[in-house]
Structure formats: C-alpha cells, structure tokens
C-alpha cells in the first residue's frame, strides 16, 4: 500500500491538506497522481481568490481525464505553485513536498477536523481497490 504522510489530512476526493497555523497547503495525493497518469494541465486560482470548502477551486487534466479540485477548507489563496502551472507533469514527482497546488489562509481552522487521517484514507483506498 502506498504511504500517506501522517501529518496530513485527506479528502475522499483525493486532495490533502497540511495546516500550519492558519495557512493550509493543499495538493493531490500520490494515489490521485497514479490514477490520473500523465498530468498535462493544472488550473489554479489566482492569489487573493476565495475558495469555499467542498467546492471546486481548479482542475487537473491528464491524458485520461479532467478532474475538479475540491477545497477542503474555506479561505483566501495566499500563494499558488506557479512551477506546477508551468510544468504540470512535475506534480507527480513529489505531490506532498514540491507538488503542492495552493496555500490558503483558512477562515476556520476547525474545518480541517472534517478531513480523514492518513490511516482512514489508506483504508478507503484499500477498500476501493478490492
């Protein structure tokens, strides 16, 4: 089974979130990268844009599919990973470190509590694979 960093929280739509103070780093999991295959395009919001928990904030496109990116929290984009926008294939090299997508100043940090632990996410992936 793939490893999922313990310090992150996960959505069933395969986004992860790393909360540091009131800044949430959001990306997609290694599982999502593997499912998508070769990533060819990433659409991300501009700095200053608002994102709403549970709503799409961008998209990621591979040779196989186009998937919406779901915001795990509500807040304001404070940084976006322009390296990934320019070189979308790089997201798969290390989705948890260099392959993050956006950083959001979170309106309500307790929203993160709704996301899954690494253990629960791993169990969900294992169940889907059966």
N, C-alpha and C positions, 0 to 999 in steps of 0.2 A: 504494500500500500504506500502511496506517495506520502511524503512528510508534509505536515502543515504546521508552520511556526505556532508555538503555544501562546505567544504574546499577542496574537491577532484574534479578531472575532470575524465570523463568516456569515454570509447570507446564503439562502438556498439557491439564489440566482448566481452564485459563484464569485461574488465580489468579496474582498476582505477589507477590514478596517483596522488601522493601528491608531489608537488615541494617545496623544501626548499632550497633557494639559487640555486646552480646548481646541487643539488642532488635530484633525483626523486625516490620516493618509489613506487614500482609497485606491485599490487596484483590483486586478482579477487574479484568481488562484491558478496555481500550476495545472490543476485539473482542467480548468476552463481553457487554458492555453493549449493543452493537449487535445481537447475536444475540438477546438477551432481549427487547429492545424496552422498553416502558414498565414500569419496576420499581414494584411496588405494596407489597411487604413484604420486610423483611430480618430474619432471626432470627439473633442473635449470642449467644455465651456470655457469662456474667457475668464480671466481673473476679475473678480468683482461680481460675477454672476451668482444668483441664488440657486441652491439646489434644495429639493424637497424630499424628505425621507419617503422611500417607496416609489418615487417617480424617476423616469429616465433622465439622465443628465448628459448623455452622449451615446456613442455607439462604437462598436469594434467590428471590423469586417475582415473575414478571411476568404480564402479561395472557396470555402464550403458554405459560408453563411454570414449574415449580418445579425449581430446581437445588440440589443439595447443594454446600456449600463444603468443599473439601478442604484440610486443613492441610499446608503444605509443610515444617513442622518440628514437633518435639515441644517443648512448653514450657508456661508458665503465662501466661494472659491478664493483662496489667497495665493495659490500657486498652481500651475499646471506643468506637466512634464513635456516641454516642447521637444525634447530629444525623441520621445516616443511618437509625437505627432509627425516629426520629420522622418523617423526611422521606425515605423510600426512593428517591423519584424523583431526589433530588439526587446519587446515586451516579454517574449518567451525566454530570453537568456537568463533573466533573474527577476521574475514577476514581483518578488517580495522586497527587493532592495532597489535596483536601478529601474525596474519596470513599473513603478507606481504610476498612477494616472493623474490624480488631482489631490491637493491638500485643501481642506475645508475648515474654516473657523466654525465650530459647532455651536448652534444656538442652545441646545440642551444636551449636555454630555450623557445624561442617563438614557438617551435613545440607544446608545451603544449596547446597553444591557439586553436589548431585544435580540441581538445577534447571537449566533451559535459559538460555542467554544470550539477549539481545534478538534477535540475528541468527538463532539457531536457531529461536526462537519464530516470528519473522517468516516463516522458510522453511516451518515447519509449517503456518502459517495459509495461506500461498500454495498449498501442496500440497493442503490441504483444499478450497480454493476452485476447484481445477481440475476 
